[in-house]
Structures are given as structure tokens and as C-alpha cells.
Amino acid sequence: MNKHFLGDTAVLLGRSLRHISRSPDTIITTAVMPIAFMLLFVYVFGGAIETGADSYVNYLLPGILLITIASGISYTAFRLFLDMQGGIFERFQSMPIARPAVLWAHVLTSLVANVISLVVVVLVALAMGFRSGAGVLAWLAVAGILILFTLALTWIAVIPGLSAKSADGASAFSYPLIFLPFISSAFVPTGTMPGPVRAFAEHQPVTSIVNAIRDLFTSQPVGADLWTALAWCVGILVVAYLFATMSYRRRIS
């Protein structure tokens, strides 16, 4: 069964990746908005923002990477919605295909597309002056956090992809996720925020994830932020996966 599932997932993943390769504009569009935010905040607002960091682009990049992921997963919901409306799921049901493979193919496609977008954003940040003294292990830790965060948000995206009534509705859910980093430590230290906003910013998942990545980039002791970030990512992933699979079972039953 596992072999059957893995083989079916690989075939369907190839199908989804071919769709992306034929329309690379989706990846370009995903990366454009975070890059625009990075350019705006570094070159327009950066001089007026005091963060204590030597370079504002170094301070800003972790939050921009999370915005890149939040922007990219909207396409997962959109593509999944189009497959549902196009009747492809019904055709797959009439074939000897492992049912979970259909969802996992979309999730892994999202992961591949987001990794490409993240690499593009990091390259632009390097051109803008981003520098890191992090070693190989620290970069691998950053990659692991970003992959885990991508999987967590992608499984959230599966839910509206399966349940939305329109294509706009399927992708619009990502807007709050895109703007969540603005109420965190991604752009400014939370200590500069008024009381209630600061309390929310310090206890939402983006802040701990951003702080963990930032400490890894600067070779600083990560401390509790790393474990808090991992706990948030794993918790969101498990809950989103359970709700997504329940929604999928209802749709195909």
C-alpha cells in the first residue's frame, strides 16, 4: 500500500510540476510582492526604523521569507479548487489511485514552488546587501523551519481549496496570513508597539519563527524561540492536516 501510495504521489506530483513549468508566472508573481515589500521597507522606510541591527535588510529578511510562503500557498488553494471544479478528482476516483496521493501531490508541488520563490527572494536580498555569518548547520536549520512552515500553511490552504465556492474565495484566505507578519517582530521590535498590540505580537507564531531564523542568520544563541517556533509549526501542521483530510473525505464520499 505504501509503495502504491508513493508511486501514485510521484506520478501526480510530476503532473502538477509540469503545470507549473508551463506557467512560471505563478512563481514570479509569488516572489514579486515580497520583493516589493523588501525594496520599499529597506530603501524608503529603513532609514527611519531603529532595530539595533547593523543592516535593516538583515533584520527584515526572515519576515519577508514568511510573507513569500504565505503568498505562495494561495496558488495551492487555487489549483486545488480548479481540479475540484474540473472533475479531475472524480476521474481519479474511478482509477486505481491511492486517494491521499491526490492531496499530497498538491502539497509537495506547493513545497517545490515555494522553495524556488524563497531562493529568488534570498538572491535579491543578497544583491541588496544581506549578509550572514551563519554556518552550514544554521542554514540547514533555517531551511528546515521554512519547509515545516510551508507544509503547515499548505495544509491550511488545502481546506479552502476543497471547500470554497469560487476561485477568488479559494485564494483570498491567504491575505490575513500575508499581513500577519506586520503585527510581529518581522519589521520592527515588538518593544516599540503599544501594550495590546505588543501582547498579540509577542504571542503569535510569526514572531517566534522570525526571531529563531534571525538568530540563526546572525549566529546568535537561539534559545526558547526555536522550540516555540517548532511547536507552532508542528501544531498548525497537525491540526490543518486533520481538518484538510476530513474535508477531503467529505468531498469524495
QUILIN-V7901 format. One record per backbone hydrogen bond with DSSP energy under -0.5 kcal/mol. CO is the residue of the C=O (numbers start at 1). NH is the residue of the N-H. Records with the same first field share a line. If there is no record, write none. Layout:
CO = NH, NH
This chain:
1 = 5
2 = 6
3 = 7
4 = 8
5 = 9
6 = 10
7 = 11
8 = 12
9 = 13
10 = 14
11 = 15
12 = 16
13 = 17
14 = 18
15 = 19
16 = 20
17 = 21
18 = 22
19 = 23
20 = 23
23 = 26
24 = 27, 28
25 = 29
26 = 30
27 = 31
28 = 32
29 = 33
30 = 34
31 = 35
32 = 36
33 = 37
34 = 38
35 = 39
36 = 40
37 = 41
38 = 42
39 = 43
40 = 44, 45
41 = 46
45 = 48, 49
46 = 49
48 = 50
49 = 51
55 = 59
56 = 60
57 = 61
60 = 63, 64
61 = 65
62 = 66
63 = 67
64 = 68
65 = 69
66 = 70
67 = 71
68 = 72
69 = 73
71 = 74
72 = 75, 76
73 = 77
74 = 78
75 = 79
76 = 80
77 = 81
78 = 82
79 = 83
80 = 84
81 = 85
82 = 86
83 = 87, 88, 89
84 = 87
87 = 91
88 = 92
89 = 93
90 = 94
92 = 95, 97
95 = 97
98 = 101, 102
99 = 102, 103
100 = 104
101 = 105
102 = 106
103 = 107
104 = 108
105 = 109
106 = 110
107 = 111
108 = 112
109 = 113
110 = 114
111 = 115
112 = 116
113 = 117
114 = 118
115 = 119
116 = 120
117 = 121
118 = 122
119 = 123
120 = 124
121 = 125
122 = 126
123 = 127
124 = 128
125 = 130
126 = 129
135 = 139
136 = 140
137 = 141
138 = 142
139 = 143
140 = 144
141 = 145
142 = 146
143 = 147
144 = 148
145 = 149
146 = 150
147 = 151
148 = 152
149 = 153
150 = 154
151 = 155
152 = 156
153 = 157
154 = 158
155 = 159
156 = 159, 160
157 = 161
158 = 162
159 = 163
160 = 164
166 = 170
167 = 171
168 = 172
169 = 173
171 = 174
172 = 175
173 = 177
174 = 178
175 = 179
176 = 180
177 = 181
179 = 182
180 = 183
181 = 184, 186
184 = 188
189 = 192
190 = 193
194 = 198
195 = 199
196 = 200
197 = 201
198 = 202
199 = 203
200 = 203
201 = 204
204 = 207, 208
205 = 209
206 = 210
207 = 211
208 = 212
209 = 213
210 = 214
211 = 215
212 = 216
213 = 217
214 = 218
215 = 220
216 = 219
217 = 133, 134
222 = 225
223 = 226, 227
224 = 228
225 = 229
226 = 230
227 = 231
228 = 232
229 = 233
230 = 234
231 = 235
232 = 236
233 = 237
234 = 238
235 = 239
236 = 240
237 = 241
238 = 242
239 = 243
240 = 244
241 = 245
242 = 246
243 = 247
244 = 248
245 = 249
246 = 250
247 = 251
248 = 252
249 = 253
